[in-house]
């Protein structure tokens, strides 16, 4: 199965990862079903899982997703075959999502993630979001310290703007990945140059919500274009959306979420769908959500 490198790291992964968030937030499946989702992902050839310490119900449940992934991989004996990326910089008071990029909090979060993932070093640690109260630089400097101490191997940024990326690269920060929301109905990172800039600078782009979340699912279900392409390529509409992202750049690695084994199995089949250029352009021209 073809692989793509997380740029500049030497780490090669199958270019459809598993976004593990649905396995731990509100409405999450049973642990048995979550186990089956991860097991199916691995059986289909997947080897890149994206998580975060705040993929949980609230602050009392911090680390649920990380512990779940570590437990499943240990039980399957596949720990050494999977690249795990996690994040820090958010809190979950009362189930809310609150940004906290304070360096001390980031360090505490990273050290807790090391324990929950049962590892000495996290392969890819991402700042979950830029804290508007302190800016990017203090958070980034702490992540660099953690990397220099050997607690994380590579640094990524998530939910950031083109100006954030520009600042990080101008400061020569060792950024290897950017994770933002992107799908056929939300193409702002194509329009604003983020994806092209990442390609130019050798930064892997990891689109989360690659089929559009709830509203994207609804739109896919009503789209005549996706219906036609699904029939043409003998795929699902969701597979077409993922195949489109894969066709947009070799530095792009989408991470569809899944709470059912059938969902992640369908996502992995997108690896075998190769869209004709005119079909890629047709999806390019879909109007964005407003």
C-alpha positions in Angstrom: 0.0 0.0 0.0 1.4 3.4 -0.9 2.6 5.7 1.8 3.4 9.4 2.3 6.1 10.9 4.5 5.3 13.3 7.3 7.6 15.8 5.7 11.1 15.9 6.9 10.7 13.3 9.6 11.4 10.0 7.8 8.1 8.8 9.1 6.0 7.2 6.4 2.3 6.5 6.8 -0.6 5.2 4.8 -2.2 8.5 3.7 -5.6 8.0 5.2 -5.4 8.2 9.0 -7.9 7.6 11.7 -9.3 10.6 13.5 -10.1 9.0 16.8 -12.1 11.8 18.4 -15.6 10.2 17.9 -14.5 7.2 20.0 -14.3 9.3 23.2 -16.6 12.4 23.1 -20.3 12.7 23.8 -22.2 9.9 22.2 -19.1 7.7 22.0 -19.5 4.0 21.3 -18.9 1.2 23.7 -15.3 0.3 24.4 -15.9 -3.0 22.5 -17.1 -1.1 19.4 -14.2 1.4 19.7 -11.8 -1.6 19.8 -13.4 -2.9 16.6 -13.0 0.5 14.9 -9.3 0.6 15.6 -8.8 -3.1 14.8 -10.6 -2.6 11.5 -8.4 0.4 10.7 -5.3 -1.6 11.2 -6.6 -4.6 9.3 -7.3 -2.3 6.3 -3.6 -1.2 6.4 -3.9 2.0 8.4 -1.0 3.0 10.6 -1.5 6.7 11.6 -3.9 7.6 14.4 -4.7 11.2 15.4 -5.8 11.9 19.0 -5.8 14.5 21.7 -5.8 14.6 25.5 -9.1 16.5 25.4 -11.0 13.9 23.3 -13.1 13.0 26.3 -16.3 14.1 28.0 -14.9 16.8 30.4 -11.9 17.6 32.5 -12.5 14.6 34.8 -12.1 12.4 31.7 -8.9 13.9 30.3 -6.8 11.4 28.3 -9.7 8.9 27.6 -8.9 8.7 23.9 -5.2 8.3 24.4 -5.6 5.6 27.0 -8.1 3.8 24.8 -5.7 3.8 21.8 -2.8 2.6 23.9 -4.9 -0.2 25.4 -6.2 -1.5 22.0 -2.8 -1.4 20.4 -1.2 -3.2 23.4 -3.9 -5.9 23.3 -3.4 -6.3 19.5 0.4 -6.3 19.8 0.6 -3.5 17.2 2.0 -0.6 19.2 5.3 -0.5 17.2 3.4 -0.5 13.9 1.4 2.6 14.5 2.3 6.3 14.5 0.3 8.2 17.1 -0.1 12.0 16.9 -1.7 13.8 19.9 -2.3 17.4 20.9 -2.2 19.8 23.9 -3.4 23.3 24.6 -7.1 22.9 25.4 -9.2 22.3 28.6 -12.7 20.7 28.9 -14.4 22.4 31.9 -17.9 21.2 32.1 -17.5 19.7 28.6 -16.6 23.0 27.0 -13.6 23.5 24.7 -11.4 26.2 26.2 -8.0 27.2 24.7 -5.1 27.3 27.1 -1.7 27.7 25.5 0.1 28.6 28.7 3.6 27.0 28.6 3.3 25.5 32.1 -0.1 23.9 31.2 1.3 22.6 27.8 4.2 20.9 29.7 1.8 19.3 32.2 -0.5 18.2 29.3 2.4 16.6 27.4 3.7 14.8 30.4 0.3 13.4 31.2 -0.1 12.3 27.6 3.2 10.5 27.8 1.7 8.5 30.7 -1.6 7.9 29.1 0.0 6.7 25.8 2.5 4.6 27.8 5.4 6.0 25.9 8.7 7.8 26.6 8.4 10.0 23.5 5.4 11.2 21.4 6.1 11.0 17.7 4.0 14.1 16.7 2.8 16.5 19.3 0.5 19.3 18.1 -0.5 22.6 19.6 -4.3 22.3 19.5 -5.0 25.9 18.9 -3.3 29.3 19.3 -4.2 31.0 22.6 -5.3 34.6 21.7 -4.3 35.7 25.2 -0.6 34.8 24.8 0.0 34.3 21.1 1.7 31.5 19.3 5.4 32.1 20.3 5.3 31.3 24.1 3.5 28.0 23.3 5.8 27.1 20.5 8.9 27.8 22.5 7.7 25.4 25.2 7.1 22.7 22.6 10.6 23.2 21.3 11.9 22.7 24.8 9.9 19.5 25.2 11.3 18.3 21.9 14.9 19.1 22.9 14.3 17.1 26.1 13.2 14.1 24.1 9.6 14.1 25.3 8.3 14.7 21.8 10.0 14.0 18.5 8.2 16.4 16.1 6.0 19.5 16.4 2.8 20.2 14.6 0.2 23.1 14.7 -3.5 22.7 14.6 -6.4 25.1 13.9 -4.1 27.9 12.8 -4.2 30.8 10.3 -1.8 31.5 7.5 -0.3 34.3 9.6 0.5 31.8 12.4 2.2 29.5 9.9 4.2 32.4 8.4 5.3 33.5 11.9 6.4 30.0 12.8 8.4 29.4 9.6 10.0 32.9 9.7 11.1 32.1 13.2 12.6 28.8 11.8 10.5 26.8 14.2 10.7 23.0 13.4 7.1 22.6 12.3 6.4 19.3 10.4 2.6 19.4 10.1 -0.5 21.6 10.1 -3.9 20.2 11.0 -6.9 22.3 9.9 -10.5 21.7 8.9 -10.8 21.1 5.2 -13.2 19.2 2.9 -15.0 19.8 -0.4 -17.4 22.2 1.2 -14.8 24.1 3.3 -11.9 24.9 1.1 -10.6 28.0 2.8 -7.1 26.7 3.2 -6.9 26.3 -0.6 -8.2 29.8 -1.1 -5.9 31.4 1.4 -2.8 29.6 0.3 -2.2 27.6 3.5 -2.1 24.3 1.7 0.2 25.5 -1.1 2.5 27.2 1.5 2.7 24.0 3.4 3.7 22.1 0.3 6.3 24.7 -0.6 7.8 24.6 2.9 7.8 20.8 3.3 5.0 20.8 5.9 2.5 17.9 5.9 -1.1 19.1 5.8 -3.6 17.0 7.8 -7.2 17.9 7.0 -9.6 17.0 9.8 -13.3 16.7 9.2 -12.4 15.7 5.6 -16.0 14.8 4.7 -17.4 17.9 6.4 -18.8 16.8 9.7 -22.5 16.6 10.2 -23.4 19.3 7.6 -21.0 17.9 5.1 -22.6 14.4 5.5 -26.0 16.0 4.7 -24.6 17.9 1.7 -22.9 14.8 0.4 -26.2 12.9 0.7 -27.9 15.5 -1.5 -25.1 16.1 -4.0 -25.8 14.9 -7.6 -22.1 15.3 -8.4 -21.0 13.0 -5.6 -23.8 10.6 -6.5 -22.5 10.5 -10.1 -18.9 10.1 -9.0 -19.6 7.4 -6.5 -21.3 5.4 -9.2 -18.5 6.1 -11.7 -15.7 5.0 -9.3 -17.8 2.3 -7.5 -17.1 4.1 -4.2 -19.1 5.8 -1.5 -19.7 9.6 -1.5 -17.4 9.8 1.5 -14.7 7.9 -0.4 -14.9 10.4 -3.2 -14.4 13.3 -0.8 -11.3 11.6 0.6 -10.0 10.7 -2.8 -10.3 14.4 -3.8 -8.1 15.5 -0.9 -5.5 12.8 -1.7 -5.4 14.1 -5.3 -4.8 17.7 -4.2 -1.2 17.2 -3.0 1.3 14.5 -2.0 1.7 16.3 1.3 -1.9 15.9 2.3 -3.0 13.1 4.8 -6.7 13.3 5.7 -7.9 11.8 9.0 -11.6 10.8 8.8 -13.3 10.1 12.1 -15.2 7.0 12.7 -17.3 5.4 15.4 -18.2 2.3 13.5 -16.0 -0.3 11.9 -17.9 -0.1 8.6 -17.2 3.7 8.4 -13.4 3.4 8.7 -13.3 0.4 6.3 -15.1 2.6 3.7 -12.7 5.5 4.3 -9.7 3.2 3.7 -11.1 2.1 0.3 -10.6 5.7 -0.8 -6.9 4.8 -1.2 -7.8 2.9 -4.3 -9.9 5.6 -5.9 -8.0 7.7 -8.4 -10.1 10.6 -9.7 -9.7 11.8 -13.3 -8.5 15.5 -13.5 -11.9 16.7 -14.7 -13.6 15.2 -11.7 -11.1 16.8 -9.3 -11.9 20.2 -11.0 -15.6 19.6 -10.7 -15.2 19.2 -6.9 -12.9 22.2 -6.8 -15.8 24.2 -8.1 -18.3 23.2 -5.5 -19.4 26.4 -3.6 -18.3 26.5 0.0 -20.6 26.4 3.1 -21.7 29.8 4.3 
